[in-house]
Structure formats: structure tokens, C-alpha cells
Amino acid sequence: MTGWAKAQGVEGSIVTFLGDPRSELTKALGLVLDHPGPMGVLGNNRCKRFSMLIEDSIIKTINVAATESDPAGDNDPSVTLAEKMLGDL
């Protein structure tokens, strides 16, 4: 995750990248991407595209890009991007 943060230019900033290799958080949040369309290409279950604002260990907002017609959130990820998160602040 450190390499990804560095590549995105946010290493050492207020943005934190976290891994979930066993999907524990993904499952707890109900964000498992298990739709047969994307899973037919990706294989294993993945996490839906999302962003989350957490303050003092409390989830303030969670933004999920998935829709019924776009379960992976690829067509319009705008609700998970920085501009939306800045608005959530």
C-alpha cells in the first residue's frame, strides 16, 4: 500500500491507504463485490469501489460507486474521488 500511496503522490499526507487481504473489513461493511459480471473477469470476490471519511474512529461518510447497472463502479467513480471527499469534509 505504501508503493501505491507513493505512486499517487499522497505518501505522508492525511490520506491513508489500507489493505484488507482477507476481506474482513470489506465483509463487515457489506462492500463485497460478488456480482457475476465483474467476478467473471476478476475471479475472486473483491471490494466495491468506495471512499470513506473517518473522524475519531467514527465513519462520517461512506461513498460507494456501484450501481445496479455498473456493479464495479467503473463507469462513474466520481462519488469516490477526491472532489467528493473534500466536499464531505
N, C-alpha and C positions, 0 to 999 in steps of 0.2 A: 504494500500500500504506500510505503514511503516513496518508491520509484514513481508511482502513478501521481502522487501529490507533487513531486518534483517536476514531472513532465507537464503538469497542468499549471505550474507556476504558483502553487499555493503552499509549498513546504514552509513551515514555520509561521503560518498565518493563523487566523481564527478558524479556518476550515480544517476539519478533522476527517480523514479517511479511515474507515474501519473495515476490517474483513469479517466475514461470517462463514468460515469454511464448512461448518456442519449445519448451516441454515437454522440455527437455534433462534436467533433474533427474527429472521425472516418469517419463521413459522409463528412465533409469538405475536408478531404484528399482523399476521394474516396477509402477508405480501408474497406468498409463494406463486411464482409464475408457472402454472402447470397446464396451461391451455395447450391442446394438441397441435395447434398450428405452429407456434414458435418451438415447442418441445420436439416436433418432428425434425427440426433443423438443429436445435441446440443439444438435444439428448437429455441430460439430467435436468431436474427442476432447477430453476433459477429464482432470483429475487426480482420482483417487479421494479421498474424504474421509479424511484421516488427521491424526494428530499425531505429532510426533517429539521425543524428548528427546536433545539432543546435548550432550556434555561434552567439552571439549578436542578438538574436531573428530572425536569418535567417537560414532556413533549408539549410544545406550544402549538405547532402546526405540523401536519404531515401532508405532503402533496404527492399524489400518485398519478402517473401519466397514462396508465392503462385505461382503455375503454373497451366496450364490447366488440367493436369493430377493429380495434387495434390493441390486442391484449399485451403486446410488448411495449407499447407506448412510443414506438419509433417514429410514427408519422407526425406527432405533435408533442414533443417532450417539454414544451415551454413551461408547464406548471412546476417542473423540477429544476429549472435553470436559475442562475444567479439573480436575474432581474426579479423573479417571483420571490426568491428568498429575501432579497433586500426589502421588498415590499412587506414581507411578513414581519420584518424587524420593527 
